[in-house]
Amino acid sequence: MGNAIESLLEGGEDLEIIVVDDGSTDDTALIADKYSEKYPNIIRVVHKENGGHGSAVNAGIDNATGLYFKVLDSDDRLDPNALCEVMDTLRFYAKEEQPIDMLITNFVYDKLGVPDCKKKVMSYDGELPEKFVFSWELAKLKIGDYLLMHSVIFRTELLRSCGLRLPERTFYVDNIYVFEPLLHVERIYYLNSNLYYYFIGREDQSVNEAVMVKRVDQQLKVNYIMLDYYLENKAVISQNKRRAAYMYSYLEIITTVSNVLLILDGSPEALAKRKELLDYIYKKSKRLYARFKLGVCGSVITLPGKSGRLVALEAYKLFQKFYGFN
C-alpha cells in the first residue's frame, strides 16, 4: 500500500487521496493513518468494517469531494510522470462548461518477474482519437480492447447520479464498475499514456487462473448482474450504435470468461452451472443468445460435448497468449 500511495504524491495538492481501510487486521490502518498525519491536506483515511472490494470502492465514491474519481488497488501503482499528464489534462477540462465524463489511459500488466521492457501494455492507440474530446461515434474499440478499471477515470457525480453500487463481499466487481456507467458517458478523452501498472503474477491473487476457478460463483454473480443490467437497459443502450456494440462486446467477454472457468473446473456441478448460465441467457432473450452463439467467442465457447470443451480451452489459451492476461 505504501508503494501505491507514494506513486500518487506527484499529482499535486489538488489530488485527493482516499485510503479505505476495509476492516484490515494487519498494519494497514496504522500505515494509512501515518500517511494522513504526514499529508493532512491530501490524504484522508476511511476506516470501515470489512465488506470486500466493492464495498471499499463504494466507500471511496461516498467520501470523494473531487471532480473526478479513480480507483487504485493497494498492490498496484501509477506512473508519476503519466499522472502529471493526467492531472494537467483534467485541470484543463475542469474549466470547461461541460467537463468530460470519462478519461481513458493505457495500463501495463506489471507481471511478477518480467522486466519493464517486456511488460504488456494495453493501449487504445488507433482505436480512440487523441488530443480532443469525442463521443461514442468516434470510438472504434474492438474485442480485446475492452476497458478495465485500470484504464478509466470517471466524473465523480456521474458515478453517483447513475446509482452505481457494487455488491459487497464479491470479487471481480471491477467489471460492473466500468460497465454500468458507460450508459451515461457522453464526453470522452483518451490520453495515450501508460498510467496504471497492474500487478499480476502472485499465486494467491484474485485474477490468478486457479483462484478464479475456485471463485467461479463470484464471477457468475457479476456475470448475471451485467446480463440483467444490459437487458433491462437495452432500449437506451441501443440508441447509440457504437456504445451498444462496445457494451455487448464487454458482456460477451465476461460471459466467455465464465464459461471457460467452468470448463476448466470440469466437475459435473460446474458443467451444470455452465448450462444454467446459457439457459438463463436463452430464457431472458433468445435474440441475445443467438447473437452470442454466432459471435467470435460464443461460437467456440458453446460447442457441445467434451470435444467442444477442448476446442474452447485451446481457443482460450491462444487468446490468453495473444493479450498476455493472467
Kinemage of the C-alpha trace (Angstrom):
@kinemage 1
@onewidth
@group {chain A} dominant
@subgroup {mainchain}
@vectorlist {calphas} color= white
{ca met a 1} P 0.000 0.000 0.000
{ca gly a 2} L 2.880 2.342 0.716
{ca asn a 3} L 4.132 1.980 -2.859
{ca ala a 4} L 0.644 2.748 -4.190
{ca ile a 5} L 0.325 5.894 -2.071
{ca glu a 6} L 3.848 7.092 -2.889
{ca ser a 7} L 3.092 6.794 -6.599
{ca leu a 8} L 0.209 9.279 -6.151
{ca leu a 9} L 2.090 12.021 -4.354
{ca glu a 10} L 3.397 13.616 -7.570
{ca gly a 11} L -0.163 14.505 -8.546
{ca gly a 12} L -0.168 17.841 -6.730
{ca glu a 13} L -2.124 19.269 -3.820
{ca asp a 14} L -5.413 19.275 -5.702
{ca leu a 15} L -5.281 15.470 -5.854
{ca glu a 16} L -7.307 13.924 -3.044
{ca ile a 17} L -6.109 10.502 -1.883
{ca ile a 18} L -8.733 8.474 -0.029
{ca val a 19} L -7.352 5.370 1.661
{ca val a 20} L -10.097 2.903 2.529
{ca asp a 21} L -9.181 0.600 5.394
{ca asp a 22} L -11.661 -2.202 4.744
{ca gly a 23} L -11.649 -3.794 8.205
{ca ser a 24} L -7.979 -4.753 7.991
{ca thr a 25} L -6.405 -6.997 10.625
{ca asp a 26} L -2.775 -6.169 9.811
{ca asp a 27} L -0.898 -2.830 9.922
{ca thr a 28} L -2.955 -1.225 7.133
{ca ala a 29} L -4.820 1.154 9.470
{ca leu a 30} L -1.625 2.240 11.232
{ca ile a 31} L 0.270 2.857 7.991
{ca ala a 32} L -2.669 4.722 6.442
{ca asp a 33} L -3.069 6.986 9.483
{ca lys a 34} L 0.650 7.820 9.453
{ca tyr a 35} L 0.374 8.909 5.822
{ca ser a 36} L -2.661 11.010 6.683
{ca glu a 37} L -0.768 12.700 9.512
{ca lys a 38} L 2.162 13.419 7.188
{ca tyr a 39} L -0.011 14.728 4.337
{ca pro a 40} L -3.160 16.067 6.061
{ca asn a 41} L -4.169 18.274 3.109
{ca ile a 42} L -4.005 15.427 0.583
{ca ile a 43} L -4.683 12.101 2.286
{ca arg a 44} L -7.851 11.069 4.118
{ca val a 45} L -8.438 7.651 5.652
{ca val a 46} L -11.803 5.904 5.860
{ca his a 47} L -11.940 3.111 8.453
{ca lys a 48} L -14.828 0.688 7.986
{ca glu a 49} L -15.941 -2.863 8.640
{ca asn a 50} L -14.778 -5.430 6.118
{ca gly a 51} L -17.048 -5.600 3.096
{ca gly a 52} L -14.737 -6.541 0.258
{ca his a 53} L -13.502 -4.722 -2.825
{ca gly a 54} L -16.906 -3.464 -3.962
{ca ser a 55} L -17.701 -2.092 -0.540
{ca ala a 56} L -14.350 -0.288 -0.432
{ca val a 57} L -14.979 1.325 -3.827
{ca asn a 58} L -18.470 2.370 -2.702
{ca ala a 59} L -16.922 3.998 0.380
{ca gly a 60} L -14.423 5.832 -1.817
{ca ile a 61} L -17.195 7.229 -4.028
{ca asp a 62} L -19.253 8.238 -0.970
{ca asn a 63} L -16.336 10.150 0.556
{ca ala a 64} L -14.838 11.708 -2.582
{ca thr a 65} L -15.001 15.503 -2.926
{ca gly a 66} L -13.048 15.747 -6.176
{ca leu a 67} L -14.467 16.339 -9.633
{ca tyr a 68} L -13.023 13.039 -10.915
{ca phe a 69} L -12.625 9.606 -9.391
{ca lys a 70} L -10.150 6.783 -9.983
{ca val a 71} L -9.616 3.501 -8.179
{ca leu a 72} L -6.076 2.353 -7.393
{ca asp a 73} L -5.760 -1.075 -5.801
{ca ser a 74} L -3.264 -1.262 -2.953
{ca asp a 75} L -0.915 -3.682 -4.744
{ca asp a 76} L -0.790 -1.582 -7.927
{ca arg a 77} L 0.826 1.775 -8.713
{ca leu a 78} L 0.572 4.767 -11.020
{ca asp a 79} L 3.417 6.143 -13.104
{ca pro a 80} L 4.251 9.590 -11.626
{ca asn a 81} L 5.064 11.211 -14.996
{ca ala a 82} L 1.869 9.901 -16.572
{ca leu a 83} L -0.071 11.052 -13.504
{ca cys a 84} L 1.190 14.612 -14.011
{ca glu a 85} L -0.062 14.462 -17.629
{ca val a 86} L -3.436 13.204 -16.441
{ca met a 87} L -3.763 15.909 -13.796
{ca asp a 88} L -2.859 18.654 -16.286
{ca thr a 89} L -5.492 17.299 -18.687
{ca leu a 90} L -8.179 17.117 -16.003
{ca arg a 91} L -7.352 20.608 -14.734
{ca phe a 92} L -7.733 21.976 -18.260
{ca tyr a 93} L -11.089 20.340 -18.943
{ca ala a 94} L -12.394 21.070 -15.441
{ca lys a 95} L -12.600 24.713 -16.567
{ca glu a 96} L -14.905 23.836 -19.452
{ca glu a 97} L -18.633 24.463 -19.240
{ca gln a 98} L -19.180 20.749 -19.959
{ca pro a 99} L -16.447 18.678 -18.291
{ca ile a 100} L -15.518 15.308 -19.744
{ca asp a 101} L -17.336 12.261 -18.371
{ca met a 102} L -14.551 9.708 -18.782
{ca leu a 103} L -10.803 9.937 -19.308
{ca ile a 104} L -9.110 6.812 -20.676
{ca thr a 105} L -5.427 5.943 -20.341
{ca asn a 106} L -3.312 2.885 -21.117
{ca phe a 107} L -2.413 0.344 -18.463
{ca val a 108} L 0.504 -2.059 -18.092
{ca tyr a 109} L 0.419 -5.693 -16.979
{ca asp a 110} L 3.116 -5.414 -14.311
{ca lys a 111} L 3.781 -9.139 -14.246
{ca leu a 112} L 5.933 -10.561 -11.469
{ca gly a 113} L 9.433 -11.410 -12.706
{ca val a 114} L 9.010 -9.759 -16.121
{ca pro a 115} L 11.441 -6.874 -16.878
{ca asp a 116} L 9.948 -3.457 -17.686
{ca cys a 117} L 10.955 -3.662 -21.354
{ca lys a 118} L 8.816 -6.792 -21.808
{ca lys a 119} L 5.733 -5.823 -19.838
{ca lys a 120} L 2.495 -5.969 -21.847
{ca val a 121} L 0.947 -2.551 -22.485
{ca met a 122} L -2.796 -2.357 -23.131
{ca ser a 123} L -3.078 0.656 -25.405
{ca tyr a 124} L -6.035 2.118 -27.301
{ca asp a 125} L -3.851 3.801 -29.906
{ca gly a 126} L -5.634 3.591 -33.251
{ca glu a 127} L -8.978 2.694 -31.651
{ca leu a 128} L -9.602 6.021 -29.943
{ca pro a 129} L -8.869 9.559 -31.217
{ca glu a 130} L -6.331 11.640 -29.323
{ca lys a 131} L -5.998 15.232 -28.160
{ca phe a 132} L -9.656 16.223 -28.298
{ca val a 133} L -12.955 15.378 -26.597
{ca phe a 134} L -15.041 12.897 -28.557
{ca ser a 135} L -18.285 10.939 -28.321
{ca trp a 136} L -19.061 7.250 -28.836
{ca glu a 137} L -19.446 7.778 -32.591
{ca leu a 138} L -15.631 8.079 -32.882
{ca ala a 139} L -14.773 5.147 -30.619
{ca lys a 140} L -13.629 2.070 -32.552
{ca leu a 141} L -12.945 -0.376 -29.730
{ca lys a 142} L -12.636 -3.984 -30.878
{ca ile a 143} L -12.981 -7.196 -28.898
{ca gly a 144} L -9.809 -7.463 -26.842
{ca asp a 145} L -9.587 -3.669 -26.481
{ca tyr a 146} L -12.015 -3.678 -23.597
{ca leu a 147} L -11.719 -1.093 -20.858
{ca leu a 148} L -10.812 -2.110 -17.323
{ca met a 149} L -10.993 -0.275 -14.034
{ca his a 150} L -7.280 0.418 -14.533
{ca ser a 151} L -7.857 2.424 -17.711
{ca val a 152} L -10.747 4.690 -16.735
{ca ile a 153} L -11.275 7.858 -14.726
{ca phe a 154} L -14.922 8.842 -14.292
{ca arg a 155} L -16.542 12.126 -13.361
{ca thr a 156} L -17.499 11.564 -9.712
{ca glu a 157} L -21.008 12.958 -9.994
{ca leu a 158} L -21.694 10.655 -12.953
{ca leu a 159} L -20.952 7.624 -10.761
{ca arg a 160} L -23.338 8.941 -8.128
{ca ser a 161} L -26.133 10.040 -10.441
{ca cys a 162} L -26.200 6.703 -12.289
{ca gly a 163} L -26.769 4.933 -8.962
{ca leu a 164} L -23.690 2.702 -9.156
{ca arg a 165} L -23.412 0.442 -6.085
{ca leu a 166} L -21.092 -2.527 -6.208
{ca pro a 167} L -22.056 -5.742 -4.392
{ca glu a 168} L -20.202 -6.443 -1.168
{ca arg a 169} L -18.030 -9.477 -0.402
{ca thr a 170} L -17.706 -10.236 -4.103
{ca phe a 171} L -14.630 -10.380 -6.286
{ca tyr a 172} L -14.483 -9.200 -9.929
{ca val a 173} L -16.885 -6.298 -9.350
{ca asp a 174} L -14.484 -4.031 -11.262
{ca asn a 175} L -16.287 -5.199 -14.397
{ca ile a 176} L -19.572 -3.801 -13.082
{ca tyr a 177} L -17.752 -0.604 -12.098
{ca val a 178} L -16.722 0.002 -15.710
{ca phe a 179} L -19.785 -1.447 -17.444
{ca glu a 180} L -22.775 0.300 -15.878
{ca pro a 181} L -21.555 3.939 -16.048
{ca leu a 182} L -20.867 3.624 -19.796
{ca leu a 183} L -24.573 4.095 -20.427
{ca his a 184} L -24.262 7.646 -19.046
{ca val a 185} L -20.932 8.618 -20.616
{ca glu a 186} L -21.151 11.149 -23.466
{ca arg a 187} L -17.883 13.127 -23.487
{ca ile a 188} L -14.686 11.063 -23.626
{ca tyr a 189} L -10.976 11.914 -23.750
{ca tyr a 190} L -8.138 9.483 -24.465
{ca leu a 191} L -4.637 10.204 -23.182
{ca asn a 192} L -2.136 7.829 -24.798
{ca ser a 193} L -0.050 7.435 -21.665
{ca asn a 194} L 0.852 4.398 -19.547
{ca leu a 195} L -0.653 5.498 -16.247
{ca tyr a 196} L -1.653 2.353 -14.373
{ca tyr a 197} L 0.686 -0.536 -13.521
{ca tyr a 198} L -1.491 -3.557 -12.795
{ca phe a 199} L 0.463 -6.034 -10.677
{ca ile a 200} L -0.177 -9.692 -11.580
{ca gly a 201} L 1.575 -12.997 -11.047
{ca arg a 202} L 1.116 -13.633 -7.328
{ca glu a 203} L -0.227 -17.139 -6.685
{ca asp a 204} L -2.956 -16.030 -4.242
{ca gln a 205} L -4.112 -13.112 -6.402
{ca ser a 206} L -7.807 -12.902 -7.260
{ca val a 207} L -7.075 -12.922 -11.015
{ca asn a 208} L -4.807 -15.959 -10.811
{ca glu a 209} L -6.475 -18.565 -13.019
{ca ala a 210} L -6.597 -21.281 -10.343
{ca val a 211} L -8.059 -18.800 -7.834
{ca met a 212} L -10.665 -17.682 -10.379
{ca val a 213} L -11.766 -21.286 -10.915
{ca lys a 214} L -12.261 -21.680 -7.152
{ca arg a 215} L -14.204 -18.413 -7.020
{ca val a 216} L -16.238 -19.022 -10.152
{ca asp a 217} L -19.509 -18.447 -8.265
{ca gln a 218} L -18.465 -14.832 -7.699
{ca gln a 219} L -17.576 -14.441 -11.373
{ca leu a 220} L -21.027 -15.829 -12.197
{ca lys a 221} L -22.690 -13.394 -9.787
{ca val a 222} L -21.034 -10.484 -11.606
{ca asn a 223} L -21.943 -12.010 -14.973
{ca tyr a 224} L -25.644 -12.300 -14.043
{ca ile a 225} L -25.710 -8.700 -12.732
{ca met a 226} L -24.227 -7.444 -16.007
{ca leu a 227} L -26.628 -9.548 -18.086
{ca asp a 228} L -29.638 -8.193 -16.214
{ca tyr a 229} L -28.392 -4.614 -16.460
{ca tyr a 230} L -27.798 -4.955 -20.201
{ca leu a 231} L -31.227 -6.436 -20.883
{ca glu a 232} L -33.086 -4.031 -18.581
{ca asn a 233} L -31.462 -1.047 -20.310
{ca lys a 234} L -31.320 -2.481 -23.830
{ca ala a 235} L -33.608 0.168 -25.319
{ca val a 236} L -31.456 3.054 -24.057
{ca ile a 237} L -28.166 1.285 -24.825
{ca ser a 238} L -29.319 0.722 -28.415
{ca gln a 239} L -29.827 4.442 -29.014
{ca asn a 240} L -26.107 4.748 -29.765
{ca lys a 241} L -24.741 2.051 -32.103
{ca arg a 242} L -21.071 2.342 -31.145
{ca arg a 243} L -21.822 2.302 -27.427
{ca ala a 244} L -24.220 -0.616 -27.890
{ca ala a 245} L -21.623 -2.585 -29.858
{ca tyr a 246} L -18.983 -1.995 -27.206
{ca met a 247} L -21.220 -2.851 -24.250
{ca tyr a 248} L -22.288 -6.047 -25.988
{ca ser a 249} L -18.634 -6.979 -26.643
{ca tyr a 250} L -17.824 -6.388 -22.973
{ca leu a 251} L -20.717 -8.630 -21.926
{ca glu a 252} L -19.617 -11.287 -24.413
{ca ile a 253} L -16.088 -11.321 -22.972
{ca ile a 254} L -17.333 -11.670 -19.380
{ca thr a 255} L -19.715 -14.470 -20.382
{ca thr a 256} L -16.880 -16.201 -22.238
{ca val a 257} L -14.634 -15.993 -19.175
{ca ser a 258} L -17.383 -17.520 -17.021
{ca asn a 259} L -17.798 -20.398 -19.461
{ca val a 260} L -14.054 -21.017 -19.666
{ca leu a 261} L -13.663 -21.096 -15.873
{ca leu a 262} L -16.499 -23.618 -15.590
{ca ile a 263} L -14.929 -25.768 -18.325
{ca leu a 264} L -11.564 -25.563 -16.561
{ca asp a 265} L -13.254 -26.779 -13.369
{ca gly a 266} L -14.781 -29.652 -15.322
{ca ser a 267} L -16.818 -31.070 -12.446
{ca pro a 268} L -20.446 -32.131 -13.038
{ca glu a 269} L -21.554 -29.237 -10.807
{ca ala a 270} L -19.523 -26.712 -12.822
{ca leu a 271} L -20.804 -28.014 -16.156
{ca ala a 272} L -24.348 -27.824 -14.796
{ca lys a 273} L -23.740 -24.158 -13.857
{ca arg a 274} L -22.461 -23.547 -17.381
{ca lys a 275} L -25.692 -24.943 -18.787
{ca glu a 276} L -27.700 -22.832 -16.322
{ca leu a 277} L -25.919 -19.676 -17.499
{ca leu a 278} L -26.571 -20.385 -21.177
{ca asp a 279} L -30.176 -21.388 -20.422
{ca tyr a 280} L -30.631 -18.150 -18.475
{ca ile a 281} L -29.498 -16.084 -21.464
{ca tyr a 282} L -31.817 -18.056 -23.762
{ca lys a 283} L -34.763 -17.617 -21.395
{ca lys a 284} L -34.148 -13.893 -20.936
{ca ser a 285} L -33.511 -13.084 -24.585
{ca lys a 286} L -33.450 -15.546 -27.474
{ca arg a 287} L -32.065 -12.758 -29.629
{ca leu a 288} L -29.120 -12.167 -27.286
{ca tyr a 289} L -28.496 -15.908 -27.047
{ca ala a 290} L -28.429 -16.250 -30.842
{ca arg a 291} L -26.060 -13.300 -31.137
{ca phe a 292} L -23.743 -14.810 -28.533
{ca lys a 293} L -23.678 -18.202 -30.241
{ca leu a 294} L -22.858 -16.595 -33.581
{ca gly a 295} L -20.135 -14.323 -32.140
{ca val a 296} L -16.367 -14.819 -32.287
{ca cys a 297} L -16.128 -16.055 -28.697
{ca gly a 298} L -19.571 -17.558 -28.208
{ca ser a 299} L -19.428 -19.766 -31.305
{ca val a 300} L -16.401 -21.550 -29.822
{ca ile a 301} L -17.384 -21.483 -26.151
{ca thr a 302} L -20.808 -23.069 -26.742
{ca leu a 303} L -19.582 -26.026 -28.802
{ca pro a 304} L -21.277 -29.142 -27.351
{ca gly a 305} L -19.664 -32.206 -25.794
{ca lys a 306} L -16.210 -32.968 -24.463
{ca ser a 307} L -14.513 -32.257 -27.792
{ca gly a 308} L -16.259 -28.886 -27.931
{ca arg a 309} L -14.959 -28.022 -24.469
{ca leu a 310} L -11.416 -28.969 -25.509
{ca val a 311} L -11.654 -26.708 -28.559
{ca ala a 312} L -12.919 -23.893 -26.331
{ca leu a 313} L -9.956 -24.244 -23.965
{ca glu a 314} L -7.451 -24.206 -26.832
{ca ala a 315} L -9.066 -21.065 -28.226
{ca tyr a 316} L -8.903 -19.500 -24.764
{ca lys a 317} L -5.167 -20.291 -24.485
{ca leu a 318} L -4.500 -18.584 -27.806
{ca phe a 319} L -6.449 -15.516 -26.680
{ca gln a 320} L -4.611 -15.562 -23.352
{ca lys a 321} L -1.213 -15.754 -25.067
{ca phe a 322} L -2.024 -13.005 -27.555
{ca tyr a 323} L -3.279 -10.492 -24.976
{ca gly a 324} L -0.941 -11.540 -22.164
{ca phe a 325} L -3.521 -11.631 -19.366
{ca asn a 326} L -3.496 -13.875 -16.239
